[in-house]
Amino acid sequence: MGEMAGHSPSSSSFAGLRAYGKALWRTPERLRRRAWAAPAAHEEATRVRARSGGDLRRSLRWPDLIALGLGGMVGAGVFVTTGRAARLHAGPAVALSYAIAGLCALLSAFCYTEFAVEIPLAGGAFSYILITFGEFPAFVAGANLVMDYVFSNAAVARSFTAYLGTAIGVATAERWRFTVAALPQGFNQIDLLAVGVVLALTLFVCRSTKESASLNMSLTVLHLLFILFIIVGGFLKGDVRNYRRPADPYKNPGGFMPFGVRGVFDGAAMVYLSYIGYDAVSTMAEETEEPRRDIPAGVSGSVVIVIFLYCLMAASMAMLVPYDAIDVEAPFSSAFRDYGGWGWAANVVGAGASLGILTSLLVAMLGQARYLCVIGRSTVLPTWLAQVNPKTSTPVNASASLGLATAAIALFTELDVLLNLVTIGTLFVFYLVANAVLYRRYVAAGMGRRWPTTALLAGLTAVSLCFTLVWHLGAASKVKVIVLGICVGAAAVALQIFRLLVEPARKPELWGVPFMPWTPAASIFLNVFLLGSLDGPSYARFGVFSAVIVLVYIFYSVHASFDAEENVALGGAADDSHCSAGGDPTV
């Protein structure tokens, strides 16, 4: 057993400076042993799940999950990104940009759905990557997800102040925020309303999951009414000629796709942020009454509905106002005010966006707490975070910790500069989940063709990266078109050869990704392509954050995980001496 000899069950790498020094000395051996250790799914559902103490109560059904998906996605993003994407990239074809981005989201949602049905645990992508690729990749993914949630929730909470001010005609910066001159620019606008919203929702998600879902259902229904108003009003007041003519034809190109196909795809990269949020539904799998029935409808079904709504919203706005006259900061409200003749509609849009922000915040806070709870269960973070309150059946410690962190950042930090960092982290995790679902289908429990599958995944990533670099950096020419065609053709040939020669090691019993391996392969390609649309400084920040994650794993997580494994092996871990009776037998 290597290091295990001579250790008592209560031994800990953190018992004192001497013990920690010995643990650091053994770091290379522990990394070899733990970094790629992948537990069995049934172990995660029983022994590991028992570390939370109480069980998360199964109280959600498919209508709750669809409402959570809608609430998580249809937030403030669509009210900002639509105008920017139409004005700068896609023109009147911005609805096509939403359709392409929606397809990318749907492919990722299929991958999430297969995992969530088979492994109905609260860990979402963290759990899926853990049981497929091991502890270290899962920790990197999980830390990115938690970071994404905290930063984006703080930014969204501050935007609530702005949209609510628009709805009731209040100058936000002057009335509801105050400036502290001693603080640096970007960190000096104090927003107490944003903090109050975050803390109030934190208390709510700590109280009850079912009540939180009911609140989300009510707010989402109201929000959808505002969305329908925008769609119907845009088509009624719009002019179909705006799909082809700009406001200033002497300065700007006309036509349905004034910037060509590339403009439509660049617009898709910009609006993809509006779809982020459906992954939070997969974290509710442990609280779903019938995962095999409810999860597919909740995850994939909500994405399909949102694609339909977003495309209609974009089409109605493009019909209402010429693309080169769109206000990139407030596209919908300015369109109704300046072109539709409905000045009061700006207040309606502000009210609808405010409701959308509340629902997206609520769903995100539910999801982030469950991610952190399951990361704590795995012992790579303190198991205190994994505790489930027996009275409320909610992960109170994780919810409160993340709520306070979000409120602290929302108090004074303008996070515009970090939004691309959030997008990078999220797309990176989606990319890993797509790889994981393909790998797990063809390589399971030591069986299957590991090296052909690994080679295929590496090849898909390489071809996707080549396509992305040529697309963004190559000058328009026939050579560029030929190289792009070769990339697509090479990927298609490799996939077809793999499909014919390599048999799946397992087939999902309940629900599986359709058209395997084409669907996850397309998801890998699209996620890499969208990642290539982001700026260099954001990647530099992502690199710094990733380096911090690696250091935390080396100096804490791998040793805590090793101690937990050792205690289980020696039969001395109190939190592992029993199994949860709530484990799903289908896992």
ROROTOR-151835 format. One record per residue (C-alpha): x, y, z. Coordinates in steps of 0.5 Angstrom, whole numbers, plus 2048, in hexadecimal, padded with zeros to 3 digits. Layout:
BEGIN
XYZ/...
REM end
This chain:
BEGIN
800800800/8068057FF/80580B804/800807808/80480380C/805805813/7FF80A813/7FA80A818/7F380B815/7F3812819/7F9815815/7F981B812/7FD81F80D/7FB825811/7FC823818/802828819/80882B815/80C825815/806820813/80582580D/80C82680B/80C81E80B/80681E806/809824802/81081F801/80B81A7FF/80781E7FA/80A81B7F3/8088147F6/8018167F8/80081A7F1/8018147ED/7FC8107F2/7F78157F2/7F781A7ED/7F48157E8/7F08117ED/7E98107EA/7E480D7EF/7DE8087ED/7D780C7EC/7D48077F1/7DA8097F6/7D88117F5/7D180F7F6/7D180B7FD/7D880C801/7DA8137FE/7D38167FE/7D2814806/7D7819808/7D281E807/7CE81B80D/7C781D80B/7C481B804/7C28207FF/7BB81F7FF/7B881D7F8/7B28227F7/7B38257F0/7AF8227EA/7B08247E2/7AC82A7E2/7B082D7E8/7B782B7E4/7B482E7DD/7B38357E1/7BA8357E5/7BD8347DE/7B983A7DB/7BA83E7E1/7C283C7E1/7C283E7DA/7BD8447D8/7C18497DC/7C48507DB/7C984D7D5/7C484D7D0/7C28547D1/7C98577D0/7CD8527CB/7C78527C6/7C88597C4/7D08587C4/7D08527C0/7CB8557BB/7CF85C7BA/7D68597BA/7D58537B7/7CF84F7B4/7CA8557B2/7C38537B1/7C584C7B1/7C784C7B8/7C18477B9/7C68427B5/7CB8437BA/7C68417C0/7C583B7BC/7CC8397BC/7CE83B7C3/7C78377C5/7C98317C1/7D08317C5/7CC8317CB/7C882C7C9/7CD8277C8/7D18287CE/7CA8287D2/7C98217CF/7D081F7D2/7CE8217D8/7C781E7D8/7CA8177D7/7CF8187DD/7C981B7E1/7C58157E0/7CA80F7E1/7CD8137E7/7C88177EA/7CC81B7EF/7CD8227F1/7D48237EE/7D28247E7/7D88257E3/7DD8247E9/7DA81D7EA/7DA81B7E3/7E181D7E2/7E381A7E8/7E18137E7/7E38137DF/7EA8177E0/7EC8177E7/7ED81C7ED/7F18217EA/7ED8237E4/7E78237E8/7EA8277ED/7EC82C7E7/7E582C7E4/7E282D7EB/7E68337ED/7E58367E6/7DD8357E7/7DD8387EE/7E183E7EC/7DD83F7E6/7D683F7EA/7D98447EF/7DC8497EA/7D68487E6/7D18497EB/7D484F7EE/7D48527E7/7CD8507E6/7CB8537ED/7CE85A7EC/7CA85A7E5/7C48597E9/7C585F7EC/7C58637E5/7BF85F7E2/7BB8607E8/7BD8687E7/7BB8687E0/7B48647E2/7B286A7E7/7B68707E3/7BB8717E9/7C28737E7/7C686D7EA/7CD8707EA/7CA8767EE/7C58737F2/7C786C7F4/7CE86C7F4/7D38707F7/7DB8717F5/7E18707FA/7E68757F7/7EC8717FB/7EA86B7F7/7ED8697F0/7E986A7EA/7E58647E9/7E48637F0/7E18697F3/7DA8697F1/7D78667F8/7D08627F6/7CC8607FD/7C685E7F9/7CA8597F5/7CD8567FC/7C68567FF/7C38527F9/7C984D7F9/7C884C801/7C084B800/7C18467FB/7C68427FF/7C1842805/7BC83F801/7C083A7FD/7C3838804/7BB837807/7B8832802/7BA8307FB/7B282E7F9/7B08357FB/7B68387F7/7B48347F1/7AD8377F2/7AF83E7F3/7B383D7EC/7AD83A7E9/7A98417EB/7AE8467E9/7B08427E2/7A88427E0/7A88497E1/7AF84A7DD/7AC8467D8/7A684B7D7/7AB8517D6/7AF84D7D1/7A884B7CD/7A78537CD/7AD8547CA/7AD84F7C5/7A58517C3/7A78587C3/7AD8587BF/7A98547B9/7A38597BA/7A785F7BA/7AD85D7B5/7AE85D7AE/7B08577AA/7B485C7A5/7B985D7AB/7BC8567AA/7BF8587A4/7C08607A4/7C58647A9/7C386A7AC/7C986D7A9/7CA86A7A2/7D086E7A0/7D486C7A6/7D28657A8/7D185F7A3/7CA85C7A2/7C78567A2/7C58507A6/7CC84E7A8/7D08557A7/7D68527AA/7D684B7A7/7D68447AA/7DB8467AE/7D784C7B1/7D28477B3/7D78427B7/7DA8487BA/7D484A7BD/7D28437BF/7D88437C3/7D684A7C6/7CF8477C8/7D18407CB/7D28447D2/7CA8447D2/7C983D7D2/7CE83B7D8/7CA8397DE/7C68327DB/7CC82F7DF/7C98317E5/7C382C7E4/7C88267E4/7CA8287EB/7C38277ED/7C381F7EB/7C481D7F2/7BD8217F4/7B981E7EE/7B48197EF/7B58157E9/7BB8177E6/7BA8127E0/7B48167DE/7B581D7E1/7BC81F7DF/7BC81E7D7/7B68237D7/7B98277DC/7C08287D9/7BF8277D2/7B88297D1/7B98307D5/7BF8317D0/7BA8307CA/7B58357CC/7BA83A7CE/7BD83A7C7/7B683B7C4/7B58417C8/7BC8447C7/7BB8437BF/7B48467BF/7B784C7C4/7BC84D7BF/7B884D7B9/7B38527BC/7B88577BE/7BC8577B7/7B58587B4/7B385E7B8/7BA8627B7/7BF8627B2/7C585E7B4/7CA8647B4/7C58687B8/7C58637BE/7C78667C5/7CC8617C7/7CB8627CE/7C48627CF/7C185F7C8/7BA85D7CA/7B88637CE/7BB8687C9/7B88647C3/7B18657C6/7B286C7C8/7B686F7C2/7B286B7BC/7AC8687BF/7A986E7C2/7A886B7C9/7AD86F7CE/7AA86B7D3/7AC8647D1/7B38667D3/7B08657DA/7AD85F7D9/7B385C7D6/7B785E7DC/7B285B7E1/7B28547DC/7BA8547DD/7BA8567E4/7B584F7E5/7BA84B7E1/7C084D7E5/7BD84B7EB/7BB8447E8/7C28437E5/7C58457EC/7C18407F0/7C283A7EB/7C983C7EB/7CA83C7F3/7C68367F3/7CB8337EE/7D28367F1/7D08337F8/7CF82C7F6/7D682C7F2/7D982E7F8/7D68297FC/7D88237F8/7DF8267F7/7DF8267FF/7DD81F7FF/7E381D7FB/7E7820800/7EB8247FB/7E882A7FF/7E682A807/7E0825808/7DD82A80C/7DA82D805/7D7826804/7D282680A/7CB826808/7C682980E/7C2823810/7BC828811/7BC82C80B/7BF827806/7C482C803/7CB82D803/7CB833808/7D3834809/7D4834801/7CE838800/7D083D805/7D883D804/7D683F7FC/7D18447FE/7D5848802/7DB8477FD/7D684A7F7/7D484F7FC/7DB8527FE/7DD8527F6/7D68557F4/7D785B7F9/7DC85F7F6/7DF85B7EF/7DD85D7E8/7DE8567E5/7DE8587DD/7E58567DC/7E484F7DF/7DE84D7DB/7E284A7D6/7E68467DB/7DF8437DE/7DE8417D6/7E583E7D6/7E483A7DC/7DD8387DA/7DE8367D3/7E48327D6/7E082E7DA/7DB82C7D5/7E182A7D0/7E38257D6/7DC8227D7/7DB8217CF/7E281D7CF/7E081A7D6/7D98177D3/7DD8147CC/7E38117D0/7DE80E7D5/7DA80B7D0/7E08087CD/7E48067D3/7E18047D9/7E38007DF/7EA7FF7DC/7E77FC7D6/7E67FE7CF/7EB8027CA/7EF8077CF/7F48097CA/7F08097C3/7EB80E7C7/7F08127CA/7F38137C4/7ED8157C1/7EB81A7C6/7F281D7C5/7F181D7BE/7EB8217BE/7ED8267C3/7F38277BE/7EF8287B8/7EA82C7BB/7F08317BE/7F38317B7/7EC8337B4/7EB8387B9/7F283B7B8/7F183B7B0/7EA83E7B1/7EC8447B5/7F38457B3/7F38447AB/7F28497A6/7EC8487A2/7EE84379C/7ED83D798/7F383A79C/7EF83B7A2/7E98387A0/7ED83279E/7F08317A5/7EA8327A8/7E782D7A4/7ED8287A5/7EC8297AD/7E48277AC/7E68217A8/7EB81E7AC/7E781F7B2/7E181B7AF/7E58167AC/7E98147B2/7E28147B6/7DF80F7B1/7E580B7B1/7E580B7B9/7DD8097B8/7DE8037B4/7E48007B7/7E38017BF/7DD7FE7C2/7DA8027C8/7DC7FF7CF/7D68017D2/7CF8037D0/7CA8077D4/7C48047D7/7C080A7D8/7C28107D4/7C88117CF/7CB8167CB/7C88157C4/7CC8147BE/7D28127C1/7D88147C0/7D68197BC/7D281D7C1/7D881E7C6/7DD81F7C1/7D98257BE/7D88287C5/7E08277C6/7E182B7BF/7DC8317C1/7DE8327C8/7E68327C5/7E38377C0/7E083B7C5/7E683C7C9/7EA83E7C3/7E58447C3/7E78477CA/7ED84C7CB/7F484B7CD/7F484F7D4/7EE84A7D6/7F28447D4/7F88477D9/7F38487DE/7F18417DD/7F883E7DE/7F98427E4/7F383F7E7/7F58387E5/7FC8387E8/7F883A7EE/7F48347EE/7FA8307ED/7FE8327F3/7F78317F7/7F782A7F5/7FE8297F6/7FF82C7FD/7F882A800/7F38267FC/7F88207FA/7FA81F801/7F3820804/7F081B7FE/7F6816800/7F4816808/7ED815806/7EF80F802/7F480C807/7EF80D80D/7E9809809/7EE803807/7F080380E/7E9803811/7EA809815/7E680E812/7E0810815/7DD814810/7DE80D80B/7DB808810/7D480880D/7D1809806/7CB80D805/7C580A804/7C280F7FF/7C780C7FA/7C480B7F3/7C58047F1/7C58057EA/7CC8097EA/
REM end
